[in-house]
Amino acid sequence: EASNRSLGSAGEQFILNYERARLISLGRDSLASRIEHTSKVRGDHEGYDILSFEDSGEERLIEVKTTKYGRDTPFYATLNEIVVSEANRTQYQVYRLFQFRKNPSLYTLPGAISTSCKLSAISYRAVPR
């Protein structure tokens, strides 16, 4: 679990740097300076990891999913991430980082997670009655 947490944090930092460079290359330095590492500043309950921006200034909500394995490795999404992606489908994007330790590569899944991915329920929360 600690290893997965470390990989996830490294992936989020990679995307923070990527987003800053993207906005600066578009001449949007002021937007780059407003990027927020939401999962660190506000906590994981927001349903995304990073608040960035489109070059138009519109918010871009980014959930980062990182793996050291290949492109098609499944990832876990929380119910909260799925709900937030549905409610913010025009702003929400999953950034999928793969082969992270050897040759980091990236693709994005825009919109609701349920639209861009096949979802399978694999665990349930059980509360004794």
Disulfide bonds with the S-S distance in Angstrom:
none
